[in-house]
């Protein structure tokens, strides 16, 4: 199984994603990650991106997972 990147946030963070192709980029909390894995409708930060780098910032605490659908990618949480 593919490893899904995640970050444990204590308040706010940003992820920078370098895409090779246009794709969906989602940041989801634990509850919405489980919904995603179950095929249910889920809430997320992000969306469909055609240009890189993608920069998404979140002001919340907890574990957030990075889901990239449609492209190889590199990422960095800051």
N, CA, C and O atoms as a Maestro MAE file, in Angstrom:
{
 s_m_m2io_version
 :::
 2.0.0
}

f_m_ct {
 s_m_title
 :::
 protein
 m_atom[312] {
  # First column is atom index #
  i_m_mmod_type
  r_m_x_coord
  r_m_y_coord
  r_m_z_coord
  i_m_residue_number
  s_m_chain_name
  s_m_pdb_residue_name
  s_m_pdb_atom_name
  i_m_atomic_number
  :::
  1 25 0.842 -1.190 0.000 1 A "UNK " " N  " 7
  2 3 0.000 0.000 0.000 1 A "UNK " " CA " 6
  3 2 0.886 1.252 0.000 1 A "UNK " " C  " 6
  4 15 1.916 1.300 0.673 1 A "UNK " " O  " 8
  5 25 0.470 2.239 -0.753 2 A "UNK " " N  " 7
  6 3 1.211 3.488 -0.852 2 A "UNK " " CA " 6
  7 2 1.139 4.271 0.462 2 A "UNK " " C  " 6
  8 15 0.082 4.360 1.088 2 A "UNK " " O  " 8
  9 25 2.259 4.826 0.860 3 A "UNK " " N  " 7
  10 3 2.301 5.652 2.068 3 A "UNK " " CA " 6
  11 2 1.684 7.009 1.762 3 A "UNK " " C  " 6
  12 15 2.049 7.657 0.782 3 A "UNK " " O  " 8
  13 25 0.749 7.436 2.602 4 A "UNK " " N  " 7
  14 3 0.096 8.732 2.438 4 A "UNK " " CA " 6
  15 2 0.803 9.732 3.353 4 A "UNK " " C  " 6
  16 15 0.827 9.530 4.567 4 A "UNK " " O  " 8
  17 25 1.381 10.806 2.802 5 A "UNK " " N  " 7
  18 3 2.053 11.798 3.649 5 A "UNK " " CA " 6
  19 2 1.068 12.490 4.592 5 A "UNK " " C  " 6
  20 15 -0.093 12.716 4.248 5 A "UNK " " O  " 8
  21 25 1.555 12.819 5.780 6 A "UNK " " N  " 7
  22 3 0.718 13.551 6.733 6 A "UNK " " CA " 6
  23 2 1.576 14.453 7.594 6 A "UNK " " C  " 6
  24 15 2.799 14.322 7.647 6 A "UNK " " O  " 8
  25 25 0.897 15.383 8.274 7 A "UNK " " N  " 7
  26 3 1.565 16.280 9.212 7 A "UNK " " CA " 6
  27 2 0.694 16.359 10.465 7 A "UNK " " C  " 6
  28 15 -0.533 16.368 10.375 7 A "UNK " " O  " 8
  29 25 1.332 16.416 11.623 8 A "UNK " " N  " 7
  30 3 0.640 16.668 12.882 8 A "UNK " " CA " 6
  31 2 0.817 18.139 13.209 8 A "UNK " " C  " 6
  32 15 1.915 18.582 13.548 8 A "UNK " " O  " 8
  33 25 -0.262 18.889 13.108 9 A "UNK " " N  " 7
  34 3 -0.213 20.344 13.267 9 A "UNK " " CA " 6
  35 2 -0.621 20.752 14.676 9 A "UNK " " C  " 6
  36 15 -1.531 20.172 15.270 9 A "UNK " " O  " 8
  37 25 0.065 21.753 15.194 10 A "UNK " " N  " 7
  38 3 -0.300 22.310 16.496 10 A "UNK " " CA " 6
  39 2 -0.996 23.663 16.351 10 A "UNK " " C  " 6
  40 15 -1.227 24.346 17.349 10 A "UNK " " O  " 8
  41 25 -1.329 24.055 15.132 11 A "UNK " " N  " 7
  42 3 -2.028 25.332 14.961 11 A "UNK " " CA " 6
  43 2 -2.155 25.783 13.530 11 A "UNK " " C  " 6
  44 15 -3.251 26.134 13.095 11 A "UNK " " O  " 8
  45 25 -1.072 25.784 12.782 12 A "UNK " " N  " 7
  46 3 -1.136 26.174 11.375 12 A "UNK " " CA " 6
  47 2 0.061 25.584 10.641 12 A "UNK " " C  " 6
  48 15 1.110 25.330 11.232 12 A "UNK " " O  " 8
  49 25 -0.119 25.374 9.344 13 A "UNK " " N  " 7
  50 3 0.957 24.837 8.509 13 A "UNK " " CA " 6
  51 2 0.644 25.134 7.050 13 A "UNK " " C  " 6
  52 15 -0.469 25.521 6.694 13 A "UNK " " O  " 8
  53 25 1.654 24.941 6.223 14 A "UNK " " N  " 7
  54 3 1.534 25.094 4.777 14 A "UNK " " CA " 6
  55 2 2.189 23.892 4.127 14 A "UNK " " C  " 6
  56 15 3.197 23.384 4.619 14 A "UNK " " O  " 8
  57 25 1.620 23.440 3.030 15 A "UNK " " N  " 7
  58 3 2.271 22.414 2.227 15 A "UNK " " CA " 6
  59 2 2.546 23.010 0.847 15 A "UNK " " C  " 6
  60 15 1.720 23.729 0.284 15 A "UNK " " O  " 8
  61 25 3.715 22.695 0.327 16 A "UNK " " N  " 7
  62 3 4.098 23.096 -1.023 16 A "UNK " " CA " 6
  63 2 4.260 21.807 -1.828 16 A "UNK " " C  " 6
  64 15 5.012 20.912 -1.444 16 A "UNK " " O  " 8
  65 25 3.544 21.729 -2.948 17 A "UNK " " N  " 7
  66 3 3.542 20.516 -3.761 17 A "UNK " " CA " 6
  67 2 3.989 20.861 -5.180 17 A "UNK " " C  " 6
  68 15 3.435 21.757 -5.817 17 A "UNK " " O  " 8
  69 25 4.993 20.140 -5.662 18 A "UNK " " N  " 7
  70 3 5.476 20.261 -7.038 18 A "UNK " " CA " 6
  71 2 4.879 19.109 -7.833 18 A "UNK " " C  " 6
  72 15 5.176 17.945 -7.565 18 A "UNK " " O  " 8
  73 25 4.035 19.431 -8.815 19 A "UNK " " N  " 7
  74 3 3.361 18.420 -9.623 19 A "UNK " " CA " 6
  75 2 4.062 18.238 -10.968 19 A "UNK " " C  " 6
  76 15 4.629 19.186 -11.509 19 A "UNK " " O  " 8
  77 25 4.022 17.023 -11.503 20 A "UNK " " N  " 7
  78 3 4.504 16.790 -12.863 20 A "UNK " " CA " 6
  79 2 3.398 17.023 -13.880 20 A "UNK " " C  " 6
  80 15 3.668 17.374 -15.029 20 A "UNK " " O  " 8
  81 25 2.134 16.825 -13.452 21 A "UNK " " N  " 7
  82 3 0.972 16.998 -14.321 21 A "UNK " " CA " 6
  83 2 -0.154 17.623 -13.509 21 A "UNK " " C  " 6
  84 15 -0.146 17.567 -12.279 21 A "UNK " " O  " 8
  85 25 -1.112 18.211 -14.193 22 A "UNK " " N  " 7
  86 3 -2.287 18.747 -13.512 22 A "UNK " " CA " 6
  87 2 -2.961 17.623 -12.722 22 A "UNK " " C  " 6
  88 15 -3.040 16.487 -13.189 22 A "UNK " " O  " 8
  89 25 -3.445 17.950 -11.525 23 A "UNK " " N  " 7
  90 3 -4.078 16.918 -10.700 23 A "UNK " " CA " 6
  91 2 -4.859 17.528 -9.549 23 A "UNK " " C  " 6
  92 15 -4.800 18.731 -9.296 23 A "UNK " " O  " 8
  93 25 -5.588 16.667 -8.864 24 A "UNK " " N  " 7
  94 3 -6.279 17.046 -7.635 24 A "UNK " " CA " 6
  95 2 -5.294 16.959 -6.476 24 A "UNK " " C  " 6
  96 15 -4.554 15.984 -6.344 24 A "UNK " " O  " 8
  97 25 -5.294 17.986 -5.645 25 A "UNK " " N  " 7
  98 3 -4.464 18.016 -4.438 25 A "UNK " " CA " 6
  99 2 -5.395 18.338 -3.274 25 A "UNK " " C  " 6
  100 15 -6.028 19.393 -3.244 25 A "UNK " " O  " 8
  101 25 -5.470 17.419 -2.319 26 A "UNK " " N  " 7
  102 3 -6.359 17.576 -1.173 26 A "UNK " " CA " 6
  103 2 -5.582 17.476 0.126 26 A "UNK " " C  " 6
  104 15 -4.706 16.622 0.265 26 A "UNK " " O  " 8
  105 25 -5.895 18.338 1.073 27 A "UNK " " N  " 7
  106 3 -5.451 18.197 2.463 27 A "UNK " " CA " 6
  107 2 -6.705 17.894 3.274 27 A "UNK " " C  " 6
  108 15 -7.672 18.654 3.244 27 A "UNK " " O  " 8
  109 25 -6.681 16.781 3.996 28 A "UNK " " N  " 7
  110 3 -7.864 16.357 4.751 28 A "UNK " " CA " 6
  111 2 -7.480 15.989 6.174 28 A "UNK " " C  " 6
  112 15 -6.395 15.464 6.425 28 A "UNK " " O  " 8
  113 25 -8.392 16.274 7.108 29 A "UNK " " N  " 7
  114 3 -8.151 15.857 8.494 29 A "UNK " " CA " 6
  115 2 -8.455 14.363 8.618 29 A "UNK " " C  " 6
  116 15 -8.861 13.729 7.645 29 A "UNK " " O  " 8
  117 25 -8.260 13.801 9.813 30 A "UNK " " N  " 7
  118 3 -8.417 12.352 9.991 30 A "UNK " " CA " 6
  119 2 -9.821 11.869 9.655 30 A "UNK " " C  " 6
  120 15 -9.987 10.839 9.002 30 A "UNK " " O  " 8
  121 25 -10.830 12.609 10.098 31 A "UNK " " N  " 7
  122 3 -12.219 12.210 9.841 31 A "UNK " " CA " 6
  123 2 -12.509 12.161 8.341 31 A "UNK " " C  " 6
  124 15 -13.120 11.212 7.849 31 A "UNK " " O  " 8
  125 25 -12.065 13.188 7.623 32 A "UNK " " N  " 7
  126 3 -12.302 13.229 6.186 32 A "UNK " " CA " 6
  127 2 -11.403 12.273 5.411 32 A "UNK " " C  " 6
  128 15 -11.766 11.845 4.316 32 A "UNK " " O  " 8
  129 25 -10.247 11.933 5.952 33 A "UNK " " N  " 7
  130 3 -9.400 10.919 5.331 33 A "UNK " " CA " 6
  131 2 -10.116 9.568 5.347 33 A "UNK " " C  " 6
  132 15 -10.090 8.837 4.358 33 A "UNK " " O  " 8
  133 25 -10.751 9.242 6.464 34 A "UNK " " N  " 7
  134 3 -11.505 7.988 6.548 34 A "UNK " " CA " 6
  135 2 -12.673 7.988 5.558 34 A "UNK " " C  " 6
  136 15 -12.958 6.965 4.934 34 A "UNK " " O  " 8
  137 25 -13.343 9.124 5.415 35 A "UNK " " N  " 7
  138 3 -14.426 9.232 4.428 35 A "UNK " " CA " 6
  139 2 -13.888 9.032 3.012 35 A "UNK " " C  " 6
  140 15 -14.496 8.324 2.209 35 A "UNK " " O  " 8
  141 25 -12.756 9.653 2.708 36 A "UNK " " N  " 7
  142 3 -12.116 9.500 1.400 36 A "UNK " " CA " 6
  143 2 -11.818 8.031 1.124 36 A "UNK " " C  " 6
  144 15 -12.124 7.527 0.043 36 A "UNK " " O  " 8
  145 25 -11.227 7.348 2.091 37 A "UNK " " N  " 7
  146 3 -10.873 5.935 1.921 37 A "UNK " " CA " 6
  147 2 -12.094 5.046 1.764 37 A "UNK " " C  " 6
  148 15 -12.021 3.993 1.131 37 A "UNK " " O  " 8
  149 25 -13.215 5.465 2.338 38 A "UNK " " N  " 7
  150 3 -14.458 4.685 2.252 38 A "UNK " " CA " 6
  151 2 -15.278 5.032 1.007 38 A "UNK " " C  " 6
  152 15 -16.313 4.415 0.753 38 A "UNK " " O  " 8
  153 25 -14.820 6.015 0.232 39 A "UNK " " N  " 7
  154 3 -15.529 6.406 -0.975 39 A "UNK " " CA " 6
  155 2 -16.692 7.346 -0.718 39 A "UNK " " C  " 6
  156 15 -17.525 7.568 -1.596 39 A "UNK " " O  " 8
  157 25 -16.749 7.900 0.494 40 A "UNK " " N  " 7
  158 3 -17.807 8.839 0.837 40 A "UNK " " CA " 6
  159 2 -17.410 10.258 0.418 40 A "UNK " " C  " 6
  160 15 -16.247 10.520 0.109 40 A "UNK " " O  " 8
  161 25 -18.373 11.155 0.411 41 A "UNK " " N  " 7
  162 3 -18.101 12.566 0.176 41 A "UNK " " CA " 6
  163 2 -17.291 13.104 1.355 41 A "UNK " " C  " 6
  164 15 -17.598 12.806 2.509 41 A "UNK " " O  " 8
  165 25 -16.256 13.897 1.063 42 A "UNK " " N  " 7
  166 3 -15.392 14.411 2.116 42 A "UNK " " CA " 6
  167 2 -15.097 15.883 1.886 42 A "UNK " " C  " 6
  168 15 -15.203 16.385 0.767 42 A "UNK " " O  " 8
  169 25 -14.724 16.569 2.965 43 A "UNK " " N  " 7
  170 3 -14.337 17.980 2.894 43 A "UNK " " CA " 6
  171 2 -12.819 18.069 2.858 43 A "UNK " " C  " 6
  172 15 -12.124 17.219 3.415 43 A "UNK " " O  " 8
  173 25 -12.311 19.101 2.201 44 A "UNK " " N  " 7
  174 3 -10.867 19.208 2.013 44 A "UNK " " CA " 6
  175 2 -10.461 20.652 1.775 44 A "UNK " " C  " 6
  176 15 -11.284 21.511 1.459 44 A "UNK " " O  " 8
  177 25 -9.161 20.891 1.937 45 A "UNK " " N  " 7
  178 3 -8.516 22.110 1.466 45 A "UNK " " CA " 6
  179 2 -7.833 21.726 0.166 45 A "UNK " " C  " 6
  180 15 -7.269 20.636 0.060 45 A "UNK " " O  " 8
  181 25 -7.876 22.607 -0.822 46 A "UNK " " N  " 7
  182 3 -7.209 22.328 -2.086 46 A "UNK " " CA " 6
  183 2 -8.183 22.284 -3.230 46 A "UNK " " C  " 6
  184 15 -9.179 23.008 -3.232 46 A "UNK " " O  " 8
  185 25 -7.906 21.435 -4.214 47 A "UNK " " N  " 7
  186 3 -8.739 21.312 -5.397 47 A "UNK " " CA " 6
  187 2 -7.928 20.830 -6.580 47 A "UNK " " C  " 6
  188 15 -6.918 20.146 -6.414 47 A "UNK " " O  " 8
  189 25 -8.372 21.189 -7.780 48 A "UNK " " N  " 7
  190 3 -7.696 20.799 -9.015 48 A "UNK " " CA " 6
  191 2 -6.711 21.896 -9.409 48 A "UNK " " C  " 6
  192 15 -7.071 23.071 -9.477 48 A "UNK " " O  " 8
  193 25 -5.466 21.501 -9.667 49 A "UNK " " N  " 7
  194 3 -4.425 22.471 -10.007 49 A "UNK " " CA " 6
  195 2 -3.762 22.104 -11.327 49 A "UNK " " C  " 6
  196 15 -3.449 20.941 -11.584 49 A "UNK " " O  " 8
  197 25 -3.555 23.119 -12.156 50 A "UNK " " N  " 7
  198 3 -2.869 22.943 -13.431 50 A "UNK " " CA " 6
  199 2 -1.460 23.502 -13.402 50 A "UNK " " C  " 6
  200 15 -0.641 23.167 -14.258 50 A "UNK " " O  " 8
  201 25 -1.165 24.359 -12.417 51 A "UNK " " N  " 7
  202 3 0.146 25.009 -12.334 51 A "UNK " " CA " 6
  203 2 0.833 24.627 -11.031 51 A "UNK " " C  " 6
  204 15 0.183 24.371 -10.018 51 A "UNK " " O  " 8
  205 25 2.126 24.597 -11.078 52 A "UNK " " N  " 7
  206 3 2.916 24.203 -9.923 52 A "UNK " " CA " 6
  207 2 3.913 25.314 -9.615 52 A "UNK " " C  " 6
  208 15 4.310 25.999 -10.557 52 A "UNK " " O  " 8
  209 25 4.344 25.550 -8.409 53 A "UNK " " N  " 7
  210 3 4.005 24.771 -7.226 53 A "UNK " " CA " 6
  211 2 2.629 25.137 -6.661 53 A "UNK " " C  " 6
  212 15 2.151 26.262 -6.812 53 A "UNK " " O  " 8
  213 25 2.022 24.171 -6.021 54 A "UNK " " N  " 7
  214 3 0.767 24.357 -5.303 54 A "UNK " " CA " 6
  215 2 1.117 24.679 -3.853 54 A "UNK " " C  " 6
  216 15 1.953 24.009 -3.246 54 A "UNK " " O  " 8
  217 25 0.483 25.693 -3.310 55 A "UNK " " N  " 7
  218 3 0.738 26.102 -1.926 55 A "UNK " " CA " 6
  219 2 -0.604 26.181 -1.208 55 A "UNK " " C  " 6
  220 15 -1.464 26.978 -1.583 55 A "UNK " " O  " 8
  221 25 -0.787 25.354 -0.173 56 A "UNK " " N  " 7
  222 3 -2.036 25.322 0.585 56 A "UNK " " CA " 6
  223 2 -1.716 25.538 2.054 56 A "UNK " " C  " 6
  224 15 -0.874 24.844 2.624 56 A "UNK " " O  " 8
  225 25 -2.390 26.504 2.662 57 A "UNK " " N  " 7
  226 3 -2.194 26.801 4.082 57 A "UNK " " CA " 6
  227 2 -3.455 26.449 4.868 57 A "UNK " " C  " 6
  228 15 -4.574 26.652 4.397 57 A "UNK " " O  " 8
  229 25 -3.253 25.918 6.074 58 A "UNK " " N  " 7
  230 3 -4.355 25.521 6.947 58 A "UNK " " CA " 6
  231 2 -4.113 26.099 8.332 58 A "UNK " " C  " 6
  232 15 -3.005 26.013 8.862 58 A "UNK " " O  " 8
  233 25 -5.147 26.686 8.917 59 A "UNK " " N  " 7
  234 3 -5.101 27.190 10.293 59 A "UNK " " CA " 6
  235 2 -5.939 26.274 11.163 59 A "UNK " " C  " 6
  236 15 -7.098 26.581 11.439 59 A "UNK " " O  " 8
  237 25 -5.381 25.163 11.598 60 A "UNK " " N  " 7
  238 3 -6.094 24.193 12.427 60 A "UNK " " CA " 6
  239 2 -5.069 23.246 13.024 60 A "UNK " " C  " 6
  240 15 -3.959 23.113 12.509 60 A "UNK " " O  " 8
  241 25 -5.446 22.591 14.105 61 A "UNK " " N  " 7
  242 3 -4.554 21.610 14.707 61 A "UNK " " CA " 6
  243 2 -5.082 20.212 14.426 61 A "UNK " " C  " 6
  244 15 -6.258 20.029 14.113 61 A "UNK " " O  " 8
  245 25 -4.193 19.227 14.544 62 A "UNK " " N  " 7
  246 3 -4.554 17.834 14.310 62 A "UNK " " CA " 6
  247 2 -3.741 17.241 13.179 62 A "UNK " " C  " 6
  248 15 -2.856 17.892 12.624 62 A "UNK " " O  " 8
  249 25 -4.048 16.007 12.845 63 A "UNK " " N  " 7
  250 3 -3.349 15.318 11.757 63 A "UNK " " CA " 6
  251 2 -4.051 15.606 10.438 63 A "UNK " " C  " 6
  252 15 -5.270 15.474 10.328 63 A "UNK " " O  " 8
  253 25 -3.268 16.002 9.441 64 A "UNK " " N  " 7
  254 3 -3.760 16.259 8.093 64 A "UNK " " CA " 6
  255 2 -2.986 15.414 7.096 64 A "UNK " " C  " 6
  256 15 -1.761 15.314 7.161 64 A "UNK " " O  " 8
  257 25 -3.718 14.809 6.175 65 A "UNK " " N  " 7
  258 3 -3.145 13.947 5.147 65 A "UNK " " CA " 6
  259 2 -3.120 14.676 3.813 65 A "UNK " " C  " 6
  260 15 -4.034 15.433 3.488 65 A "UNK " " O  " 8
  261 25 -2.061 14.439 3.045 66 A "UNK " " N  " 7
  262 3 -1.908 15.000 1.702 66 A "UNK " " CA " 6
  263 2 -2.282 13.926 0.686 66 A "UNK " " C  " 6
  264 15 -1.664 12.863 0.643 66 A "UNK " " O  " 8
  265 25 -3.290 14.207 -0.127 67 A "UNK " " N  " 7
  266 3 -3.727 13.288 -1.173 67 A "UNK " " CA " 6
  267 2 -3.517 13.976 -2.513 67 A "UNK " " C  " 6
  268 15 -4.049 15.060 -2.752 67 A "UNK " " O  " 8
  269 25 -2.741 13.342 -3.387 68 A "UNK " " N  " 7
  270 3 -2.520 13.864 -4.737 68 A "UNK " " CA " 6
  271 2 -2.989 12.789 -5.712 68 A "UNK " " C  " 6
  272 15 -2.477 11.670 -5.712 68 A "UNK " " O  " 8
  273 25 -3.960 13.141 -6.536 69 A "UNK " " N  " 7
  274 3 -4.563 12.194 -7.470 69 A "UNK " " CA " 6
  275 2 -4.336 12.677 -8.894 69 A "UNK " " C  " 6
  276 15 -4.911 13.682 -9.312 69 A "UNK " " O  " 8
  277 25 -3.494 11.960 -9.641 70 A "UNK " " N  " 7
  278 3 -3.315 12.292 -11.047 70 A "UNK " " CA " 6
  279 2 -1.904 12.676 -11.457 70 A "UNK " " C  " 6
  280 15 -1.676 12.989 -12.626 70 A "UNK " " O  " 8
  281 25 -0.945 12.662 -10.529 71 A "UNK " " N  " 7
  282 3 0.396 13.096 -10.883 71 A "UNK " " CA " 6
  283 2 1.417 12.566 -9.888 71 A "UNK " " C  " 6
  284 15 1.108 12.338 -8.718 71 A "UNK " " O  " 8
  285 25 2.642 12.374 -10.377 72 A "UNK " " N  " 7
  286 3 3.764 12.201 -9.459 72 A "UNK " " CA " 6
  287 2 4.042 13.564 -8.853 72 A "UNK " " C  " 6
  288 15 3.726 14.587 -9.461 72 A "UNK " " O  " 8
  289 25 4.626 13.594 -7.668 73 A "UNK " " N  " 7
  290 3 4.812 14.873 -7.003 73 A "UNK " " CA " 6
  291 2 5.920 14.812 -5.963 73 A "UNK " " C  " 6
  292 15 6.334 13.739 -5.523 73 A "UNK " " O  " 8
  293 25 6.381 15.987 -5.588 74 A "UNK " " N  " 7
  294 3 7.268 16.205 -4.451 74 A "UNK " " CA " 6
  295 2 6.547 17.173 -3.525 74 A "UNK " " C  " 6
  296 15 5.773 18.013 -3.986 74 A "UNK " " O  " 8
  297 25 6.791 17.062 -2.236 75 A "UNK " " N  " 7
  298 3 6.079 17.933 -1.297 75 A "UNK " " CA " 6
  299 2 6.975 18.302 -0.109 75 A "UNK " " C  " 6
  300 15 7.976 17.648 0.186 75 A "UNK " " O  " 8
  301 25 6.561 19.381 0.550 76 A "UNK " " N  " 7
  302 3 7.249 19.814 1.776 76 A "UNK " " CA " 6
  303 2 6.238 20.511 2.663 76 A "UNK " " C  " 6
  304 15 5.555 21.435 2.221 76 A "UNK " " O  " 8
  305 25 6.135 20.074 3.920 77 A "UNK " " N  " 7
  306 3 5.319 20.761 4.899 77 A "UNK " " CA " 6
  307 2 6.183 21.809 5.596 77 A "UNK " " C  " 6
  308 15 7.311 21.518 5.994 77 A "UNK " " O  " 8
  309 25 5.659 23.026 5.746 78 A "UNK " " N  " 7
  310 3 6.411 24.073 6.453 78 A "UNK " " CA " 6
  311 2 5.489 24.736 7.478 78 A "UNK " " C  " 6
  312 15 5.911 25.647 8.190 78 A "UNK " " O  " 8
  :::
 }
 m_bond[311] {
  # First column is bond index #
  i_m_from
  i_m_to
  i_m_order
  :::
  1 1 2 1
  2 2 3 1
  3 3 4 2
  4 3 5 1
  5 5 6 1
  6 6 7 1
  7 7 8 2
  8 7 9 1
  9 9 10 1
  10 10 11 1
  11 11 12 2
  12 11 13 1
  13 13 14 1
  14 14 15 1
  15 15 16 2
  16 15 17 1
  17 17 18 1
  18 18 19 1
  19 19 20 2
  20 19 21 1
  21 21 22 1
  22 22 23 1
  23 23 24 2
  24 23 25 1
  25 25 26 1
  26 26 27 1
  27 27 28 2
  28 27 29 1
  29 29 30 1
  30 30 31 1
  31 31 32 2
  32 31 33 1
  33 33 34 1
  34 34 35 1
  35 35 36 2
  36 35 37 1
  37 37 38 1
  38 38 39 1
  39 39 40 2
  40 39 41 1
  41 41 42 1
  42 42 43 1
  43 43 44 2
  44 43 45 1
  45 45 46 1
  46 46 47 1
  47 47 48 2
  48 47 49 1
  49 49 50 1
  50 50 51 1
  51 51 52 2
  52 51 53 1
  53 53 54 1
  54 54 55 1
  55 55 56 2
  56 55 57 1
  57 57 58 1
  58 58 59 1
  59 59 60 2
  60 59 61 1
  61 61 62 1
  62 62 63 1
  63 63 64 2
  64 63 65 1
  65 65 66 1
  66 66 67 1
  67 67 68 2
  68 67 69 1
  69 69 70 1
  70 70 71 1
  71 71 72 2
  72 71 73 1
  73 73 74 1
  74 74 75 1
  75 75 76 2
  76 75 77 1
  77 77 78 1
  78 78 79 1
  79 79 80 2
  80 79 81 1
  81 81 82 1
  82 82 83 1
  83 83 84 2
  84 83 85 1
  85 85 86 1
  86 86 87 1
  87 87 88 2
  88 87 89 1
  89 89 90 1
  90 90 91 1
  91 91 92 2
  92 91 93 1
  93 93 94 1
  94 94 95 1
  95 95 96 2
  96 95 97 1
  97 97 98 1
  98 98 99 1
  99 99 100 2
  100 99 101 1
  101 101 102 1
  102 102 103 1
  103 103 104 2
  104 103 105 1
  105 105 106 1
  106 106 107 1
  107 107 108 2
  108 107 109 1
  109 109 110 1
  110 110 111 1
  111 111 112 2
  112 111 113 1
  113 113 114 1
  114 114 115 1
  115 115 116 2
  116 115 117 1
  117 117 118 1
  118 118 119 1
  119 119 120 2
  120 119 121 1
  121 121 122 1
  122 122 123 1
  123 123 124 2
  124 123 125 1
  125 125 126 1
  126 126 127 1
  127 127 128 2
  128 127 129 1
  129 129 130 1
  130 130 131 1
  131 131 132 2
  132 131 133 1
  133 133 134 1
  134 134 135 1
  135 135 136 2
  136 135 137 1
  137 137 138 1
  138 138 139 1
  139 139 140 2
  140 139 141 1
  141 141 142 1
  142 142 143 1
  143 143 144 2
  144 143 145 1
  145 145 146 1
  146 146 147 1
  147 147 148 2
  148 147 149 1
  149 149 150 1
  150 150 151 1
  151 151 152 2
  152 151 153 1
  153 153 154 1
  154 154 155 1
  155 155 156 2
  156 155 157 1
  157 157 158 1
  158 158 159 1
  159 159 160 2
  160 159 161 1
  161 161 162 1
  162 162 163 1
  163 163 164 2
  164 163 165 1
  165 165 166 1
  166 166 167 1
  167 167 168 2
  168 167 169 1
  169 169 170 1
  170 170 171 1
  171 171 172 2
  172 171 173 1
  173 173 174 1
  174 174 175 1
  175 175 176 2
  176 175 177 1
  177 177 178 1
  178 178 179 1
  179 179 180 2
  180 179 181 1
  181 181 182 1
  182 182 183 1
  183 183 184 2
  184 183 185 1
  185 185 186 1
  186 186 187 1
  187 187 188 2
  188 187 189 1
  189 189 190 1
  190 190 191 1
  191 191 192 2
  192 191 193 1
  193 193 194 1
  194 194 195 1
  195 195 196 2
  196 195 197 1
  197 197 198 1
  198 198 199 1
  199 199 200 2
  200 199 201 1
  201 201 202 1
  202 202 203 1
  203 203 204 2
  204 203 205 1
  205 205 206 1
  206 206 207 1
  207 207 208 2
  208 207 209 1
  209 209 210 1
  210 210 211 1
  211 211 212 2
  212 211 213 1
  213 213 214 1
  214 214 215 1
  215 215 216 2
  216 215 217 1
  217 217 218 1
  218 218 219 1
  219 219 220 2
  220 219 221 1
  221 221 222 1
  222 222 223 1
  223 223 224 2
  224 223 225 1
  225 225 226 1
  226 226 227 1
  227 227 228 2
  228 227 229 1
  229 229 230 1
  230 230 231 1
  231 231 232 2
  232 231 233 1
  233 233 234 1
  234 234 235 1
  235 235 236 2
  236 235 237 1
  237 237 238 1
  238 238 239 1
  239 239 240 2
  240 239 241 1
  241 241 242 1
  242 242 243 1
  243 243 244 2
  244 243 245 1
  245 245 246 1
  246 246 247 1
  247 247 248 2
  248 247 249 1
  249 249 250 1
  250 250 251 1
  251 251 252 2
  252 251 253 1
  253 253 254 1
  254 254 255 1
  255 255 256 2
  256 255 257 1
  257 257 258 1
  258 258 259 1
  259 259 260 2
  260 259 261 1
  261 261 262 1
  262 262 263 1
  263 263 264 2
  264 263 265 1
  265 265 266 1
  266 266 267 1
  267 267 268 2
  268 267 269 1
  269 269 270 1
  270 270 271 1
  271 271 272 2
  272 271 273 1
  273 273 274 1
  274 274 275 1
  275 275 276 2
  276 275 277 1
  277 277 278 1
  278 278 279 1
  279 279 280 2
  280 279 281 1
  281 281 282 1
  282 282 283 1
  283 283 284 2
  284 283 285 1
  285 285 286 1
  286 286 287 1
  287 287 288 2
  288 287 289 1
  289 289 290 1
  290 290 291 1
  291 291 292 2
  292 291 293 1
  293 293 294 1
  294 294 295 1
  295 295 296 2
  296 295 297 1
  297 297 298 1
  298 298 299 1
  299 299 300 2
  300 299 301 1
  301 301 302 1
  302 302 303 1
  303 303 304 2
  304 303 305 1
  305 305 306 1
  306 306 307 1
  307 307 308 2
  308 307 309 1
  309 309 310 1
  310 310 311 1
  311 311 312 2
  :::
 }
}
